[in-house]
Amino acid sequence: MLTRVVHVEPRGGYRLFVQFSDGTEGERDFSQMVTSQGQMIQPLKDPEYFARVFLDYGAPTWPNGFDMAPDALHEEMRQAGELSRSDAAE
């Protein structure tokens, strides 16, 4: 079963609070990601633009079409110890 993002909330700078369909949630800092080069990343370097994140079919997405694969994001956050169970899932 694929994990999708059910809620995403900007937390200032390049931080996002993310809730997943499996009941886990956490906060991640994407500062390292926005240091990358590339046409799709360039607009995200502006924190105000970064905060315009929204969900499109369970994937964090920005107005320029850049998105993140929910399963990969979940796995990265799990490995980094950034996920916990939400109260609603217990």
Secondary structure, DSSP 4 states (H G I P E B T S, - for coil): ----EEEEEE-STTEEEEEETTSEEEEEE-TTGGGS-STTTGGGGSHHHHTT-EEETTEEE-TTS-B--HHHHHHHHHHTT--EE-GGG-
